[in-house]
Amino acid sequence: MAHFHVLSGASDTLDRPAIRTITIADLFDVLRRGAADFWEKPSHYVMLTLIYPIVGIALAVWMNGYYTWPMLYPLVGGFALLGPFAAIGLYEISRRRELGEDTSWKHAFEVLRSPAIGSIAAIAVLLFAIFTLWLTAAQALYESLFGSAPPMALGGLINQVLTQPGGMTLLIVGNLIGLLFAVVTLCMTVIAFPLLLDRDVGAYMAVETSFRAVMRNPIPMLAWGVIVAVGLFVGSIPVFVGLAVVIPIFGHATWHLYRKLVV
């Protein structure tokens, strides 16, 4: 039975994992390892992550039906904020492969029986709160510039952004706000979920360790954030279908990034 010691973990004292220093070259190594995990049984992983392009397409259809096109970009961009939690099953597959255990897709759901499931759920709720704040900020920015009556078609939104005075402000300020949310999420969760799968250290220490990993390796970690952002953007271009390959590779790579960062 799982122990729901959410904040402090299984130990009576806080287990503070030690952090290593890594380089940019290590990022390419973890990507190579992530791709190797994916290609070992790609059909299983594509099945597990097919929900991502489906959700992306559903979001686009929803925007078209309810005339809320201004929220499409924030939704797609904010979707990446939930990625660290959404890929948790992939961390488990990579963990099992590293140990030489069975890596069939059904094991991705064994995270539900993890002793740290309470801590995992707590950080997941925190991520959803950040996602909600991002959408709220994006909506408030749009309405402050263009009012509360959105265009009824995507072409209208594009014309609005490119030709009206507030368009450039929306692009610049909106992306800066999104960048702020992305950096906060990176600092809080870059290795939090893999750490919890490996060691039941509690939600507080998982987040704290992620912060320390970023602070000790600011350039590689920011580069990792850029690599993930670019990869997700490229994967989203062909009607989100590319995410079925991009996301699992990044998910597996994140496990290997955790193994390089934490002693």
CORDAVEN-V535621 format. One record per backbone hydrogen bond with DSSP energy under -0.5 kcal/mol. CO is the residue of the C=O (numbers start at 1). NH is the residue of the N-H. Records with the same first field share a line. If there is no record, write none. Layout:
CO=NH + NH
//
This chain:
2=4
3=5
4=6
5=9
6=203
7=204 + 205
14=16
15=17
18=263
23=26 + 27
24=27 + 28
25=29
26=30
27=31
28=32
29=33
30=34
31=35
32=36
33=37
34=38
35=39
36=40
37=41
38=41
39=42
41=44 + 45
42=46
43=47
44=48
45=49
46=50
47=50
49=52 + 53
50=54
51=55
52=56
53=57
54=58
55=59
56=60
57=61
58=62
59=63
60=64
61=65
62=66
63=67 + 68
68=71
69=72 + 73
70=74
71=75
72=76
73=77
74=78
75=79
76=80
77=80
78=81 + 82
79=82
80=83
82=85 + 86
83=87
85=88
87=90 + 91
88=92
89=93
90=94
91=95
92=96
93=97
94=98
95=99
96=101
97=100
104=107
105=108
106=109
107=110
108=111
109=112
110=113
111=114
114=117
116=120
117=121
118=122
119=123
120=124
121=125
122=126
123=127
124=128
125=129
126=130
127=131
128=132
129=133
130=134
131=135
132=136
133=137
134=138
135=139
136=140
137=141
138=142
139=143
140=144
141=145
142=145 + 146
143=147
148=150
151=69
153=157
154=158
155=159
156=160
157=161
158=162
159=163
160=164
164=167
165=169
166=170
167=171
168=172
169=173 + 174
170=174
171=175
172=176
173=177
174=178
175=179
176=180
177=181
178=182
179=183
180=184
181=185
182=186
183=187
184=188
185=189
186=190
189=193
191=195
192=196
193=197
194=198
195=199
199=201
200=10
202=206
203=207
204=208
205=209
206=210
207=211
208=212
209=213
210=214
211=215
212=216
213=217
215=218
217=221
218=222
219=223
220=224
221=225
222=226
223=227
224=228
225=229
226=230
227=231
228=232
229=233
230=234
231=235
232=236
233=237
234=237 + 238
235=242 + 243
236=240
237=239
238=241
240=243
241=244
242=245 + 246
243=247
245=249
246=250
247=251
248=252
249=253
250=254
251=255
252=256
253=257
254=258
255=259
256=260
257=261
258=262
261=20
//
